[in-house]
Amino acid sequence: MTQKNQETNSNYYEVYGSKMHVLEYGKEEKGNPILFLHGNPSNSFLWRNITPYVQKIGHHVIVPDLIGMGKSDKPAIDYTFMEQYAYIENLIEQMKLKNIILVLHDWGSGLGFHYFANHKDNIKAIVFMEGIIQDIGTFFPKENIDFFNKLRGPGGYKMIAEDNIFLNNVLPTWVSRDLTQEELDAYKAPFQTIESRKPIWKFVSQVPLHGKPELTASIVKNYREALQNSKIPKLFFYAEPGAFMPKSVRDWILNNIPKLKAVNIGKGVHFIQEDNPELIGSTLKEWITELD
């Protein structure tokens, strides 16, 4: 069931007893649904400068906030990867989305790639940027690995939930330009309390690092192989230097994933939607139009 909000294009879908916030455009259009999935520690706001490019080309554009993030409810769950995935999978089923074009970033890529691996016949094409496609221990510099180990250690919850290090320090420095105060406020708005930052902490703990945790490490390995064997069209945006998809990861992608178009957006770290939305949006529009 959907419940209209006062905000234009803003709907709420009830999933497992909680409301998930979804921005929708072109709901009555007959083209393939385009599903944008954000990651950590963001929300649908991340895509605000990208979606206008594809809102009027005959497709249903869907931009959810993951459960516990954005304007979605914050139920008393653990916010593990599999819980997050269950909410997204249920949302897709409830919205009856068929032949989906996925647009993915960060842990949104993990969720989207995993959905693709489990529902190959329901995915028409995949767009991804700064996603999770291999163990970060294989390419992160030592200082980044040390930092992640601290975040996953005994003091990690305090650093992330109490000190709010991800929103105060990590996110701003993983954008090449300076975010405005208004933009920073929009990213911080859903995470005003210590308890509300639990999903950020949990997502950090789930990133595969030297094979741990074993469940998400195996999930990433599985969908990585599925992508290698996939013949559907794929669009890959990358930045320089990048963070989760630096040169070594990028080279593997270019050499191993078929039916791939790669686009260099220029200078950028991780939240590359903030650095060059014009190129990402215009290329995405052209690419999707050519798919039809």
N, C-alpha and C positions, 0 to 999 in steps of 0.2 A: 504494500500500500504506500502511496505517496501523500505527503502533506505539504501544501504550498507554504512557503515562507514569504514574508513581505519583500525580501530581496528578489529582484528579477532573476529568473533562471535558477533559483535556489530551491532544491527539493530535499526532503528527508525520506529515506527508506528505512523501514524497520527490519533489522537483521538480528536474529538471536535476542530479541527483546530490547535492543538498543537502536537508537536512530543514527543512521549514517548520512552525513551531509553530502549532497552531490550537486554540482553545478551542471546544468544541462542546456545545450543549445541545439536548435534544429531537431527537436524531438520528433517532429512529424515527417522529417525527411526520410527518403527511401534508401539513401546510400548506406554504406557500411558504417557501423558504429566505430567511433574513434575514442578509445579509452586511455586517458592520461593517468598515470600512477606516479605519485610523488614518493619520496623516501624520508630520510631522517636528517635533521629535525624540522621538517617543513610541513606544508599543507597545500591545498589547491592554489593558494596565492602564488606559488612558484611558477605556475603556468600562465599567469595573467597576461603576459606580453606575447605569448605564443598562440593561444587559442583563437584570438581574433582573426588570425590568418586563415583558419579552417572553419570558421563558424558559418560561412555562407556559401559553401561549395557543395551543398546537397547531402551532407552527412549529419548523423546524430553524434554530437560531441558530448562526452561524459567525463567529468573531472571530480572524482570523489575525494573527500578527506578520509584517510585511513582511520580505523576505529581508535579512539583515544587521542586523535590529533585533529587540528583544525576546528571546525564547528561540529564534528561528530561527537557522540556521547563518549564518556569515559567510564565504562563499566569496570567492575572489580574483577578483572582477569589478569593473567600474568604478562600478556602482550608478547608472547613468544612468536617466532616466525610463523609457526603452524596455526596459531590462533589468528594472527593477522590474515593469513592466507584463507582461512575458513570464512572470514567475514567477506573478503573480496570475492571468493568463489560463489558464496551464497548471493551476494549482491548481483553478480553477473547473471546467475540463474533467475533471480527474482525479476530483473529488468529484461529478461529474455533476449540478451544480446547475442547475435549470431554473426559469424564471419567477421570477427573483430580485427581492427587495426590497433595494435598496442603502441603506446608512446611511453617510454619508461626512463626512470632516473633513480640512481641510488638503490635503496632497498625496494623501491617500486619495481626496479628491474628484476630483483630476486622473485618477487611475487608474480610479476608478469611472465617471466621466463618459466617459472614453475608451473603456472597455469598452462602455458603453451605446451610444456612437456607432457602434461596430463590431458590436454584437450586439443591436440594438434589439428583436428578437423574443424575446430571453431575459430581458428586464427587465420586471417587473410594475409597479414603483413606485420612486421615488427620494426619499430623505431626505437633506438636506445642511445643513451649518452651517460657517461660517468656512472656505469652500472657495476654490478658485482658479477664477475664472470670467472674469477679464479681466487684462490687463497691469497689474501693480502700479504702473507708472510713471504710470498715468492717475489714480490716486487717493491714493497714499501721500504723506504730507507730506514736505517736503524733507529733514528730518532722518532720516526712515526710509529714503528713497532713498539718501542719503549713506552711511548705515550699511550698507545692502545692497551698495552699490558697494564699500565697504571689504571686506566679507565675500567678495566675488567677485574682489577684486584680488589682487596678489601676496602680501599678508600674510594673506589670508583663511583659508588652510589652517591656519596657525599659530593664528589666533584661534579657529577652530572645533574643530580636532582637538587641538592642544596646550594651548591655554588653556581649552578647554571652555566657551566663552562662551555657547553656546546653552542648555546645561543649568544652568549656574551663574547666568546673568543673564537671558537672554531668556525662558525658560519660566516662571520664577517671577513675572516682572513682567507676563506676558501672562495672568495669572489675577488676578481682582479680589480674592479672599480670599488669606490666607496659607496656602500649602501646609504641611502638617506635615512634620517631618523624615522620617518614615516614607514619606510620599508622594514627597518629593523623592528619597529613596533608591531607591524603586521605579522612578522614571523614569531615574535615573542608572545603575542596575544593569547594563543591557546594554551600557553604553558606558564601561567601566572603563579602557580603553587608548586610546592615540592612534590606532592603526590602526582600532579598532572604531568610531571617529567619522567614518570616511570617508563612510558613507551620509548623515550629517547635512550634511556639507560639499557633497557632490554634489547633494543635493536643493536646497540654497540656490542653487547655481550654475545650476539648471535653471528657477527661477521666471522667467516672462516679465517682463522689465524693459526698456522702450523697444524692444520687438521682438526682444530677444536673450535666450536663444539662439533662433534662427529655428525650429528643429524644435518645441520645446515651445510657442513662441508660435503656430505654425500649428495645433498639436494643440488648444490651448485655444480658438482661434478656431473650429475645426471643431466641437468639442463644444458650444460656446456656441450656434452656429447650430442644432445638432441639438436642443438643449433648447428653443429657441424654436419649433421645428416639431413638438414632441412632445406627444401627447395623453394620455400616461400620467399618473397621479396623482403629485403631488410635494408634499413637506412641507419647509418652509424655516424653520429656527430661526435667529434673529438676536439679537444682544446690543447694548447701547449702552455705549460707542461702537463696539465691534467693532474689528477690525484689517484683515482681508482682505475683509470685507463690511460696511464702514461705510455711512453713509446714502446716499452717491451710488451705490454698487454695489447696495445694497439696493433703492433706488428703481428702478434699471434692471431688476432681477430681478422686482419686483412689477409693472412695466409691460410686461414683454416675455415672461415665461415663463408659458405657459398651464397650466391645471389645477393651480394652486398654492395651498396653504394656508400662510400665514405666521404664525409665532408669535414674539412678543417675549419673551425669557426674562429681560429686565431688565438689570441691570448686568453687564457682561462685556467681555472684550477678545478673546482668541483661543481659549484652551482653555476654552470655555464649559461643557463637560461637568463641569468642576470647580466652577462657580459655581452652577448650578441644575439638578442632575441629576434632582431630583424632578419638575420641570415637564417637562423633556425626556422623561424616561422614561414618565411617566403619559400625556402627550399622544401619544407614539409608540405606546404600547399601545392607546389608544383609536382612533387613526387606522388602525392596521393591522387591528384588529378590524373596523372599518367597511369595510375593503377586501374582506373575505371575503364 
